[in-house]
């Protein structure tokens, strides 16, 4: 519990530091920020989580010509 508290405090302090340094208001990045920033990492994380739940994952490309 203490680790989580310190992590939240760190993210708050980091956000405040960026706001004061750049003289900008707070801007929410959104829930999909990290997935959009590094989609391959998000994919690997999802595969790992599904494997840990006992699922085997296979990928088929989407038909985007429709």
PDB file of N, H, CA, C and O in Angstrom:
ATOM      1  N   UNK A   1       0.828  -1.191   0.000  1.00  0.00           N
ATOM      2  CA  UNK A   1       0.000   0.000   0.000  1.00  0.00           C
ATOM      3  C   UNK A   1       0.874   1.256   0.000  1.00  0.00           C
ATOM      4  O   UNK A   1       0.546   2.239  -0.664  1.00  0.00           O
ATOM      5  N   UNK A   2       1.974   1.226   0.737  1.00  0.00           N
ATOM      6  H   UNK A   2       2.240   0.428   1.276  1.00  0.00           H
ATOM      7  CA  UNK A   2       2.841   2.395   0.814  1.00  0.00           C
ATOM      8  C   UNK A   2       3.517   2.661  -0.534  1.00  0.00           C
ATOM      9  O   UNK A   2       3.711   3.817  -0.909  1.00  0.00           O
ATOM     10  N   UNK A   3       3.877   1.597  -1.265  1.00  0.00           N
ATOM     11  H   UNK A   3       3.720   0.658  -0.960  1.00  0.00           H
ATOM     12  CA  UNK A   3       4.499   1.778  -2.572  1.00  0.00           C
ATOM     13  C   UNK A   3       3.545   2.485  -3.527  1.00  0.00           C
ATOM     14  O   UNK A   3       3.953   3.369  -4.279  1.00  0.00           O
ATOM     15  N   UNK A   4       2.281   2.093  -3.494  1.00  0.00           N
ATOM     16  H   UNK A   4       1.950   1.375  -2.883  1.00  0.00           H
ATOM     17  CA  UNK A   4       1.283   2.714  -4.365  1.00  0.00           C
ATOM     18  C   UNK A   4       1.106   4.191  -4.008  1.00  0.00           C
ATOM     19  O   UNK A   4       0.989   5.036  -4.895  1.00  0.00           O
ATOM     20  N   UNK A   5       1.085   4.496  -2.724  1.00  0.00           N
ATOM     21  H   UNK A   5       1.180   3.810  -2.003  1.00  0.00           H
ATOM     22  CA  UNK A   5       0.942   5.877  -2.284  1.00  0.00           C
ATOM     23  C   UNK A   5       2.115   6.722  -2.767  1.00  0.00           C
ATOM     24  O   UNK A   5       1.921   7.828  -3.272  1.00  0.00           O
ATOM     25  N   UNK A   6       3.312   6.209  -2.615  1.00  0.00           N
ATOM     26  H   UNK A   6       3.470   5.311  -2.205  1.00  0.00           H
ATOM     27  CA  UNK A   6       4.509   6.935  -3.058  1.00  0.00           C
ATOM     28  C   UNK A   6       4.489   7.108  -4.574  1.00  0.00           C
ATOM     29  O   UNK A   6       4.897   8.155  -5.078  1.00  0.00           O
ATOM     30  N   UNK A   7       4.023   6.102  -5.307  1.00  0.00           N
ATOM     31  H   UNK A   7       3.691   5.252  -4.898  1.00  0.00           H
ATOM     32  CA  UNK A   7       3.949   6.206  -6.774  1.00  0.00           C
ATOM     33  C   UNK A   7       2.966   7.299  -7.192  1.00  0.00           C
ATOM     34  O   UNK A   7       3.243   8.070  -8.110  1.00  0.00           O
ATOM     35  N   UNK A   8       1.826   7.362  -6.520  1.00  0.00           N
ATOM     36  H   UNK A   8       1.601   6.736  -5.774  1.00  0.00           H
ATOM     37  CA  UNK A   8       0.834   8.399  -6.836  1.00  0.00           C
ATOM     38  C   UNK A   8       1.389   9.780  -6.483  1.00  0.00           C
ATOM     39  O   UNK A   8       1.233  10.729  -7.251  1.00  0.00           O
ATOM     40  N   UNK A   9       2.030   9.889  -5.332  1.00  0.00           N
ATOM     41  H   UNK A   9       2.156   9.118  -4.708  1.00  0.00           H
ATOM     42  CA  UNK A   9       2.636  11.161  -4.941  1.00  0.00           C
ATOM     43  C   UNK A   9       3.677  11.599  -5.966  1.00  0.00           C
ATOM     44  O   UNK A   9       3.748  12.776  -6.321  1.00  0.00           O
ATOM     45  N   UNK A  10       4.482  10.655  -6.439  1.00  0.00           N
ATOM     46  H   UNK A  10       4.425   9.699  -6.151  1.00  0.00           H
ATOM     47  CA  UNK A  10       5.515  10.970  -7.424  1.00  0.00           C
ATOM     48  C   UNK A  10       4.902  11.472  -8.717  1.00  0.00           C
ATOM     49  O   UNK A  10       5.402  12.433  -9.301  1.00  0.00           O
ATOM     50  N   UNK A  11       3.838  10.847  -9.172  1.00  0.00           N
ATOM     51  H   UNK A  11       3.432  10.066  -8.697  1.00  0.00           H
ATOM     52  CA  UNK A  11       3.218  11.293 -10.423  1.00  0.00           C
ATOM     53  C   UNK A  11       2.588  12.673 -10.261  1.00  0.00           C
ATOM     54  O   UNK A  11       2.594  13.469 -11.201  1.00  0.00           O
ATOM     55  N   UNK A  12       2.047  12.963  -9.081  1.00  0.00           N
ATOM     56  H   UNK A  12       2.042  12.316  -8.318  1.00  0.00           H
ATOM     57  CA  UNK A  12       1.470  14.291  -8.836  1.00  0.00           C
ATOM     58  C   UNK A  12       2.567  15.350  -8.831  1.00  0.00           C
ATOM     59  O   UNK A  12       2.421  16.405  -9.447  1.00  0.00           O
ATOM     60  N   UNK A  13       3.654  15.068  -8.141  1.00  0.00           N
ATOM     61  H   UNK A  13       3.773  14.210  -7.640  1.00  0.00           H
ATOM     62  CA  UNK A  13       4.774  16.015  -8.078  1.00  0.00           C
ATOM     63  C   UNK A  13       5.359  16.230  -9.472  1.00  0.00           C
ATOM     64  O   UNK A  13       5.704  17.356  -9.830  1.00  0.00           O
ATOM     65  N   UNK A  14       5.471  15.169 -10.255  1.00  0.00           N
ATOM     66  H   UNK A  14       5.191  14.254  -9.964  1.00  0.00           H
ATOM     67  CA  UNK A  14       5.992  15.289 -11.616  1.00  0.00           C
ATOM     68  C   UNK A  14       5.079  16.161 -12.471  1.00  0.00           C
ATOM     69  O   UNK A  14       5.559  17.011 -13.221  1.00  0.00           O
ATOM     70  N   UNK A  15       3.778  15.961 -12.365  1.00  0.00           N
ATOM     71  H   UNK A  15       3.388  15.270 -11.756  1.00  0.00           H
ATOM     72  CA  UNK A  15       2.832  16.776 -13.134  1.00  0.00           C
ATOM     73  C   UNK A  15       2.932  18.240 -12.726  1.00  0.00           C
ATOM     74  O   UNK A  15       2.932  19.125 -13.581  1.00  0.00           O
ATOM     75  N   UNK A  16       3.016  18.495 -11.434  1.00  0.00           N
ATOM     76  H   UNK A  16       3.016  17.775 -10.740  1.00  0.00           H
ATOM     77  CA  UNK A  16       3.128  19.877 -10.949  1.00  0.00           C
ATOM     78  C   UNK A  16       4.423  20.505 -11.449  1.00  0.00           C
ATOM     79  O   UNK A  16       4.426  21.660 -11.875  1.00  0.00           O
ATOM     80  N   UNK A  17       5.508  19.766 -11.404  1.00  0.00           N
ATOM     81  H   UNK A  17       5.506  18.828 -11.058  1.00  0.00           H
ATOM     82  CA  UNK A  17       6.797  20.280 -11.871  1.00  0.00           C
ATOM     83  C   UNK A  17       6.719  20.682 -13.349  1.00  0.00           C
ATOM     84  O   UNK A  17       7.199  21.749 -13.733  1.00  0.00           O
ATOM     85  N   UNK A  18       6.114  19.824 -14.171  1.00  0.00           N
ATOM     86  H   UNK A  18       5.724  18.958 -13.860  1.00  0.00           H
ATOM     87  CA  UNK A  18       5.993  20.144 -15.596  1.00  0.00           C
ATOM     88  C   UNK A  18       5.100  21.364 -15.819  1.00  0.00           C
ATOM     89  O   UNK A  18       5.388  22.194 -16.680  1.00  0.00           O
ATOM     90  N   UNK A  19       4.019  21.475 -15.049  1.00  0.00           N
ATOM     91  H   UNK A  19       3.785  20.800 -14.349  1.00  0.00           H
ATOM     92  CA  UNK A  19       3.128  22.624 -15.200  1.00  0.00           C
ATOM     93  C   UNK A  19       3.843  23.916 -14.835  1.00  0.00           C
ATOM     94  O   UNK A  19       3.694  24.923 -15.528  1.00  0.00           O
ATOM     95  N   UNK A  20       4.622  23.899 -13.746  1.00  0.00           N
ATOM     96  H   UNK A  20       4.743  23.082 -13.183  1.00  0.00           H
ATOM     97  CA  UNK A  20       5.327  25.102 -13.314  1.00  0.00           C
ATOM     98  C   UNK A  20       6.502  25.428 -14.232  1.00  0.00           C
ATOM     99  O   UNK A  20       6.759  26.598 -14.515  1.00  0.00           O
ATOM    100  N   UNK A  21       7.213  24.410 -14.694  1.00  0.00           N
ATOM    101  H   UNK A  21       7.004  23.460 -14.464  1.00  0.00           H
ATOM    102  CA  UNK A  21       8.380  24.627 -15.550  1.00  0.00           C
ATOM    103  C   UNK A  21       7.965  25.169 -16.919  1.00  0.00           C
ATOM    104  O   UNK A  21       8.579  26.102 -17.437  1.00  0.00           O
ATOM    105  N   UNK A  22       6.922  24.577 -17.497  1.00  0.00           N
ATOM    106  H   UNK A  22       6.424  23.819 -17.077  1.00  0.00           H
ATOM    107  CA  UNK A  22       6.487  24.975 -18.840  1.00  0.00           C
ATOM    108  C   UNK A  22       5.456  26.097 -18.821  1.00  0.00           C
ATOM    109  O   UNK A  22       5.047  26.583 -19.875  1.00  0.00           O
ATOM    110  N   UNK A  23       5.032  26.512 -17.619  1.00  0.00           N
ATOM    111  H   UNK A  23       5.365  26.118 -16.763  1.00  0.00           H
ATOM    112  CA  UNK A  23       4.017  27.547 -17.450  1.00  0.00           C
ATOM    113  C   UNK A  23       2.756  27.224 -18.250  1.00  0.00           C
ATOM    114  O   UNK A  23       2.237  28.059 -18.991  1.00  0.00           O
ATOM    115  N   UNK A  24       2.275  25.984 -18.077  1.00  0.00           N
ATOM    116  H   UNK A  24       2.697  25.306 -17.475  1.00  0.00           H
ATOM    117  CA  UNK A  24       1.092  25.509 -18.793  1.00  0.00           C
ATOM    118  C   UNK A  24       0.103  24.918 -17.796  1.00  0.00           C
ATOM    119  O   UNK A  24       0.498  24.428 -16.738  1.00  0.00           O
ATOM    120  N   UNK A  25      -1.187  24.965 -18.134  1.00  0.00           N
ATOM    121  H   UNK A  25      -1.508  25.363 -18.993  1.00  0.00           H
ATOM    122  CA  UNK A  25      -2.177  24.311 -17.270  1.00  0.00           C
ATOM    123  C   UNK A  25      -2.101  22.795 -17.428  1.00  0.00           C
ATOM    124  O   UNK A  25      -1.499  22.287 -18.373  1.00  0.00           O
ATOM    125  N   UNK A  26      -2.714  22.092 -16.500  1.00  0.00           N
ATOM    126  H   UNK A  26      -3.203  22.505 -15.732  1.00  0.00           H
ATOM    127  CA  UNK A  26      -2.739  20.633 -16.551  1.00  0.00           C
ATOM    128  C   UNK A  26      -3.509  20.178 -17.784  1.00  0.00           C
ATOM    129  O   UNK A  26      -4.547  20.741 -18.129  1.00  0.00           O
ATOM    130  N   UNK A  27      -2.983  19.152 -18.439  1.00  0.00           N
ATOM    131  H   UNK A  27      -2.139  18.694 -18.159  1.00  0.00           H
ATOM    132  CA  UNK A  27      -3.635  18.593 -19.625  1.00  0.00           C
ATOM    133  C   UNK A  27      -3.670  17.080 -19.476  1.00  0.00           C
ATOM    134  O   UNK A  27      -2.626  16.429 -19.433  1.00  0.00           O
ATOM    135  N   UNK A  28      -4.876  16.523 -19.398  1.00  0.00           N
ATOM    136  H   UNK A  28      -5.724  17.052 -19.433  1.00  0.00           H
ATOM    137  CA  UNK A  28      -5.041  15.069 -19.261  1.00  0.00           C
ATOM    138  C   UNK A  28      -4.650  14.396 -20.571  1.00  0.00           C
ATOM    139  O   UNK A  28      -5.125  14.782 -21.639  1.00  0.00           O
ATOM    140  N   UNK A  29      -3.779  13.384 -20.487  1.00  0.00           N
ATOM    141  H   UNK A  29      -3.393  13.071 -19.619  1.00  0.00           H
ATOM    142  CA  UNK A  29      -3.299  12.695 -21.677  1.00  0.00           C
ATOM    143  C   UNK A  29      -4.305  11.683 -22.205  1.00  0.00           C
ATOM    144  O   UNK A  29      -4.292  11.366 -23.394  1.00  0.00           O
ATOM    145  N   UNK A  30      -5.162  11.179 -21.355  1.00  0.00           N
ATOM    146  H   UNK A  30      -5.173  11.437 -20.388  1.00  0.00           H
ATOM    147  CA  UNK A  30      -6.189  10.233 -21.783  1.00  0.00           C
ATOM    148  C   UNK A  30      -5.812   8.802 -21.428  1.00  0.00           C
ATOM    149  O   UNK A  30      -4.648   8.488 -21.181  1.00  0.00           O
ATOM    150  N   UNK A  31      -6.800   7.967 -21.411  1.00  0.00           N
ATOM    151  H   UNK A  31      -7.746   8.223 -21.612  1.00  0.00           H
ATOM    152  CA  UNK A  31      -6.614   6.581 -21.014  1.00  0.00           C
ATOM    153  C   UNK A  31      -5.854   5.737 -22.007  1.00  0.00           C
ATOM    154  O   UNK A  31      -5.306   4.696 -21.644  1.00  0.00           O
ATOM    155  N   UNK A  32      -5.810   6.165 -23.255  1.00  0.00           N
ATOM    156  H   UNK A  32      -6.256   7.011 -23.550  1.00  0.00           H
ATOM    157  CA  UNK A  32      -5.127   5.375 -24.285  1.00  0.00           C
ATOM    158  C   UNK A  32      -3.763   5.954 -24.656  1.00  0.00           C
ATOM    159  O   UNK A  32      -3.172   5.550 -25.657  1.00  0.00           O
ATOM    160  N   UNK A  33      -3.266   6.886 -23.867  1.00  0.00           N
ATOM    161  H   UNK A  33      -3.746   7.214 -23.054  1.00  0.00           H
ATOM    162  CA  UNK A  33      -2.011   7.565 -24.194  1.00  0.00           C
ATOM    163  C   UNK A  33      -0.856   6.584 -24.390  1.00  0.00           C
ATOM    164  O   UNK A  33      -0.154   6.650 -25.399  1.00  0.00           O
ATOM    165  N   UNK A  34      -0.655   5.680 -23.436  1.00  0.00           N
ATOM    166  H   UNK A  34      -1.225   5.627 -22.617  1.00  0.00           H
ATOM    167  CA  UNK A  34       0.490   4.777 -23.516  1.00  0.00           C
ATOM    168  C   UNK A  34       0.319   3.739 -24.613  1.00  0.00           C
ATOM    169  O   UNK A  34       1.304   3.326 -25.225  1.00  0.00           O
ATOM    170  N   UNK A  35      -0.899   3.313 -24.874  1.00  0.00           N
ATOM    171  H   UNK A  35      -1.699   3.648 -24.377  1.00  0.00           H
ATOM    172  CA  UNK A  35      -1.141   2.359 -25.956  1.00  0.00           C
ATOM    173  C   UNK A  35      -0.859   3.012 -27.313  1.00  0.00           C
ATOM    174  O   UNK A  35      -0.331   2.364 -28.217  1.00  0.00           O
ATOM    175  N   UNK A  36      -1.206   4.273 -27.452  1.00  0.00           N
ATOM    176  H   UNK A  36      -1.634   4.799 -26.718  1.00  0.00           H
ATOM    177  CA  UNK A  36      -0.935   4.979 -28.703  1.00  0.00           C
ATOM    178  C   UNK A  36       0.540   5.318 -28.840  1.00  0.00           C
ATOM    179  O   UNK A  36       1.080   5.336 -29.946  1.00  0.00           O
ATOM    180  N   UNK A  37       1.181   5.583 -27.731  1.00  0.00           N
ATOM    181  H   UNK A  37       0.742   5.569 -26.832  1.00  0.00           H
ATOM    182  CA  UNK A  37       2.599   5.950 -27.750  1.00  0.00           C
ATOM    183  C   UNK A  37       3.470   4.770 -28.155  1.00  0.00           C
ATOM    184  O   UNK A  37       4.424   4.936 -28.915  1.00  0.00           O
ATOM    185  N   UNK A  38       3.150   3.580 -27.652  1.00  0.00           N
ATOM    186  H   UNK A  38       2.375   3.446 -27.035  1.00  0.00           H
ATOM    187  CA  UNK A  38       3.946   2.386 -27.958  1.00  0.00           C
ATOM    188  C   UNK A  38       3.013   1.193 -28.135  1.00  0.00           C
ATOM    189  O   UNK A  38       2.846   0.399 -27.209  1.00  0.00           O
ATOM    190  N   UNK A  39       2.397   1.055 -29.321  1.00  0.00           N
ATOM    191  H   UNK A  39       2.532   1.700 -30.073  1.00  0.00           H
ATOM    192  CA  UNK A  39       1.408  -0.005 -29.534  1.00  0.00           C
ATOM    193  C   UNK A  39       1.993  -1.412 -29.415  1.00  0.00           C
ATOM    194  O   UNK A  39       1.300  -2.329 -28.975  1.00  0.00           O
ATOM    195  N   UNK A  40       3.247  -1.595 -29.798  1.00  0.00           N
ATOM    196  H   UNK A  40       3.810  -0.850 -30.155  1.00  0.00           H
ATOM    197  CA  UNK A  40       3.860  -2.926 -29.697  1.00  0.00           C
ATOM    198  C   UNK A  40       3.971  -3.367 -28.241  1.00  0.00           C
ATOM    199  O   UNK A  40       3.726  -4.530 -27.921  1.00  0.00           O
ATOM    200  N   UNK A  41       4.336  -2.450 -27.371  1.00  0.00           N
ATOM    201  H   UNK A  41       4.536  -1.505 -27.631  1.00  0.00           H
ATOM    202  CA  UNK A  41       4.440  -2.777 -25.946  1.00  0.00           C
ATOM    203  C   UNK A  41       3.058  -3.098 -25.374  1.00  0.00           C
ATOM    204  O   UNK A  41       2.912  -4.036 -24.590  1.00  0.00           O
ATOM    205  N   UNK A  42       2.047  -2.323 -25.767  1.00  0.00           N
ATOM    206  H   UNK A  42       2.166  -1.562 -26.404  1.00  0.00           H
ATOM    207  CA  UNK A  42       0.682  -2.586 -25.307  1.00  0.00           C
ATOM    208  C   UNK A  42       0.220  -3.958 -25.772  1.00  0.00           C
ATOM    209  O   UNK A  42      -0.456  -4.672 -25.032  1.00  0.00           O
ATOM    210  N   UNK A  43       0.583  -4.328 -26.991  1.00  0.00           N
ATOM    211  H   UNK A  43       1.133  -3.748 -27.592  1.00  0.00           H
ATOM    212  CA  UNK A  43       0.220  -5.646 -27.525  1.00  0.00           C
ATOM    213  C   UNK A  43       0.898  -6.750 -26.730  1.00  0.00           C
ATOM    214  O   UNK A  43       0.256  -7.730 -26.351  1.00  0.00           O
ATOM    215  N   UNK A  44       2.196  -6.595 -26.476  1.00  0.00           N
ATOM    216  H   UNK A  44       2.718  -5.799 -26.784  1.00  0.00           H
ATOM    217  CA  UNK A  44       2.920  -7.611 -25.693  1.00  0.00           C
ATOM    218  C   UNK A  44       2.330  -7.755 -24.293  1.00  0.00           C
ATOM    219  O   UNK A  44       2.209  -8.867 -23.779  1.00  0.00           O
ATOM    220  N   UNK A  45       1.965  -6.641 -23.682  1.00  0.00           N
ATOM    221  H   UNK A  45       2.063  -5.738 -24.099  1.00  0.00           H
ATOM    222  CA  UNK A  45       1.383  -6.682 -22.339  1.00  0.00           C
ATOM    223  C   UNK A  45       0.043  -7.423 -22.354  1.00  0.00           C
ATOM    224  O   UNK A  45      -0.237  -8.228 -21.465  1.00  0.00           O
ATOM    225  N   UNK A  46      -0.779  -7.147 -23.366  1.00  0.00           N
ATOM    226  H   UNK A  46      -0.551  -6.493 -24.088  1.00  0.00           H
ATOM    227  CA  UNK A  46      -2.085  -7.817 -23.466  1.00  0.00           C
ATOM    228  C   UNK A  46      -1.911  -9.314 -23.678  1.00  0.00           C
ATOM    229  O   UNK A  46      -2.627 -10.115 -23.077  1.00  0.00           O
ATOM    230  N   UNK A  47      -0.963  -9.696 -24.530  1.00  0.00           N
ATOM    231  H   UNK A  47      -0.381  -9.046 -25.018  1.00  0.00           H
ATOM    232  CA  UNK A  47      -0.704 -11.117 -24.770  1.00  0.00           C
ATOM    233  C   UNK A  47      -0.248 -11.800 -23.490  1.00  0.00           C
ATOM    234  O   UNK A  47      -0.713 -12.892 -23.166  1.00  0.00           O
ATOM    235  N   UNK A  48       0.659 -11.161 -22.765  1.00  0.00           N
ATOM    236  H   UNK A  48       1.037 -10.274 -23.028  1.00  0.00           H
ATOM    237  CA  UNK A  48       1.157 -11.735 -21.511  1.00  0.00           C
ATOM    238  C   UNK A  48       0.028 -11.919 -20.514  1.00  0.00           C
ATOM    239  O   UNK A  48      -0.055 -12.956 -19.856  1.00  0.00           O
ATOM    240  N   UNK A  49      -0.844 -10.924 -20.395  1.00  0.00           N
ATOM    241  H   UNK A  49      -0.776 -10.082 -20.930  1.00  0.00           H
ATOM    242  CA  UNK A  49      -1.962 -11.028 -19.452  1.00  0.00           C
ATOM    243  C   UNK A  49      -2.905 -12.158 -19.848  1.00  0.00           C
ATOM    244  O   UNK A  49      -3.364 -12.906 -18.984  1.00  0.00           O
ATOM    245  N   UNK A  50      -3.200 -12.295 -21.127  1.00  0.00           N
ATOM    246  H   UNK A  50      -2.827 -11.688 -21.829  1.00  0.00           H
ATOM    247  CA  UNK A  50      -4.075 -13.379 -21.575  1.00  0.00           C
ATOM    248  C   UNK A  50      -3.419 -14.736 -21.357  1.00  0.00           C
ATOM    249  O   UNK A  50      -4.095 -15.689 -20.969  1.00  0.00           O
ATOM    250  N   UNK A  51      -2.114 -14.842 -21.602  1.00  0.00           N
ATOM    251  H   UNK A  51      -1.565 -14.069 -21.917  1.00  0.00           H
ATOM    252  CA  UNK A  51      -1.405 -16.095 -21.347  1.00  0.00           C
ATOM    253  C   UNK A  51      -1.471 -16.467 -19.871  1.00  0.00           C
ATOM    254  O   UNK A  51      -1.644 -17.638 -19.532  1.00  0.00           O
ATOM    255  N   UNK A  52      -1.334 -15.484 -18.996  1.00  0.00           N
ATOM    256  H   UNK A  52      -1.192 -14.533 -19.271  1.00  0.00           H
ATOM    257  CA  UNK A  52      -1.394 -15.752 -17.559  1.00  0.00           C
ATOM    258  C   UNK A  52      -2.788 -16.197 -17.137  1.00  0.00           C
ATOM    259  O   UNK A  52      -2.941 -16.890 -16.131  1.00  0.00           O
ATOM    260  N   UNK A  53      -3.793 -15.807 -17.890  1.00  0.00           N
ATOM    261  H   UNK A  53      -3.669 -15.243 -18.706  1.00  0.00           H
ATOM    262  CA  UNK A  53      -5.161 -16.240 -17.598  1.00  0.00           C
ATOM    263  C   UNK A  53      -5.489 -17.587 -18.228  1.00  0.00           C
ATOM    264  O   UNK A  53      -6.594 -18.104 -18.063  1.00  0.00           O
ATOM    265  N   UNK A  54      -4.526 -18.153 -18.950  1.00  0.00           N
ATOM    266  H   UNK A  54      -3.629 -17.733 -19.084  1.00  0.00           H
ATOM    267  CA  UNK A  54      -4.712 -19.473 -19.516  1.00  0.00           C
ATOM    268  C   UNK A  54      -5.190 -19.493 -20.958  1.00  0.00           C
ATOM    269  O   UNK A  54      -5.677 -20.521 -21.428  1.00  0.00           O
ATOM    270  N   UNK A  55      -5.062 -18.392 -21.661  1.00  0.00           N
ATOM    271  H   UNK A  55      -4.666 -17.557 -21.279  1.00  0.00           H
ATOM    272  CA  UNK A  55      -5.488 -18.321 -23.053  1.00  0.00           C
ATOM    273  C   UNK A  55      -4.278 -18.377 -23.984  1.00  0.00           C
ATOM    274  O   UNK A  55      -3.202 -17.870 -23.666  1.00  0.00           O
ATOM    275  N   UNK A  56      -4.484 -19.004 -25.135  1.00  0.00           N
ATOM    276  H   UNK A  56      -5.359 -19.416 -25.392  1.00  0.00           H
ATOM    277  CA  UNK A  56      -3.494 -19.001 -26.200  1.00  0.00           C
ATOM    278  C   UNK A  56      -3.937 -17.955 -27.216  1.00  0.00           C
ATOM    279  O   UNK A  56      -5.096 -17.940 -27.632  1.00  0.00           O
ATOM    280  N   UNK A  57      -3.033 -17.096 -27.608  1.00  0.00           N
ATOM    281  H   UNK A  57      -2.092 -17.108 -27.270  1.00  0.00           H
ATOM    282  CA  UNK A  57      -3.389 -15.960 -28.461  1.00  0.00           C
ATOM    283  C   UNK A  57      -2.793 -16.154 -29.848  1.00  0.00           C
ATOM    284  O   UNK A  57      -1.604 -16.441 -29.983  1.00  0.00           O
ATOM    285  N   UNK A  58      -3.626 -15.995 -30.888  1.00  0.00           N
ATOM    286  H   UNK A  58      -4.592 -15.761 -30.779  1.00  0.00           H
ATOM    287  CA  UNK A  58      -3.154 -15.953 -32.259  1.00  0.00           C
ATOM    288  C   UNK A  58      -3.729 -14.698 -32.920  1.00  0.00           C
ATOM    289  O   UNK A  58      -4.831 -14.262 -32.586  1.00  0.00           O
ATOM    290  N   UNK A  59      -2.985 -14.132 -33.844  1.00  0.00           N
ATOM    291  H   UNK A  59      -2.090 -14.486 -34.115  1.00  0.00           H
ATOM    292  CA  UNK A  59      -3.422 -12.914 -34.506  1.00  0.00           C
ATOM    293  C   UNK A  59      -3.650 -13.161 -35.974  1.00  0.00           C
ATOM    294  O   UNK A  59      -2.885 -13.861 -36.637  1.00  0.00           O
ATOM    295  N   UNK A  60      -4.727 -12.565 -36.471  1.00  0.00           N
ATOM    296  H   UNK A  60      -5.349 -11.997 -35.933  1.00  0.00           H
ATOM    297  CA  UNK A  60      -5.034 -12.585 -37.904  1.00  0.00           C
ATOM    298  C   UNK A  60      -5.212 -11.138 -38.342  1.00  0.00           C
ATOM    299  O   UNK A  60      -5.897 -10.373 -37.663  1.00  0.00           O
ATOM    300  N   UNK A  61      -4.611 -10.745 -39.462  1.00  0.00           N
ATOM    301  H   UNK A  61      -4.054 -11.366 -40.013  1.00  0.00           H
ATOM    302  CA  UNK A  61      -4.751  -9.352 -39.887  1.00  0.00           C
ATOM    303  C   UNK A  61      -6.205  -9.012 -40.226  1.00  0.00           C
ATOM    304  O   UNK A  61      -6.948  -9.843 -40.750  1.00  0.00           O
ATOM    305  N   UNK A  62      -6.592  -7.772 -39.916  1.00  0.00           N
ATOM    306  H   UNK A  62      -5.989  -7.097 -39.490  1.00  0.00           H
ATOM    307  CA  UNK A  62      -7.934  -7.289 -40.227  1.00  0.00           C
ATOM    308  C   UNK A  62      -8.021  -6.956 -41.717  1.00  0.00           C
ATOM    309  O   UNK A  62      -7.042  -6.509 -42.315  1.00  0.00           O
ATOM    310  N   UNK A  63      -9.167  -7.170 -42.299  1.00  0.00           N
ATOM    311  H   UNK A  63      -9.963  -7.533 -41.814  1.00  0.00           H
ATOM    312  CA  UNK A  63      -9.403  -6.820 -43.693  1.00  0.00           C
ATOM    313  C   UNK A  63      -9.762  -5.343 -43.731  1.00  0.00           C
ATOM    314  O   UNK A  63     -10.912  -4.982 -43.484  1.00  0.00           O
ATOM    315  N   UNK A  64      -8.793  -4.484 -44.038  1.00  0.00           N
ATOM    316  H   UNK A  64      -7.858  -4.778 -44.239  1.00  0.00           H
ATOM    317  CA  UNK A  64      -9.014  -3.038 -44.039  1.00  0.00           C
ATOM    318  C   UNK A  64      -9.462  -2.516 -45.387  1.00  0.00           C
ATOM    319  O   UNK A  64      -9.664  -1.310 -45.535  1.00  0.00           O
ATOM    320  N   UNK A  65      -9.627  -3.383 -46.380  1.00  0.00           N
ATOM    321  H   UNK A  65      -9.463  -4.363 -46.260  1.00  0.00           H
ATOM    322  CA  UNK A  65     -10.029  -2.936 -47.717  1.00  0.00           C
ATOM    323  C   UNK A  65     -11.542  -2.771 -47.846  1.00  0.00           C
ATOM    324  O   UNK A  65     -12.033  -2.435 -48.923  1.00  0.00           O
ATOM    325  N   UNK A  66     -12.278  -3.000 -46.779  1.00  0.00           N
ATOM    326  H   UNK A  66     -11.879  -3.273 -45.904  1.00  0.00           H
ATOM    327  CA  UNK A  66     -13.750  -2.958 -46.851  1.00  0.00           C
ATOM    328  C   UNK A  66     -14.315  -1.589 -46.906  1.00  0.00           C
ATOM    329  O   UNK A  66     -15.534  -1.427 -46.968  1.00  0.00           O
TER     330      UNK A  66
END
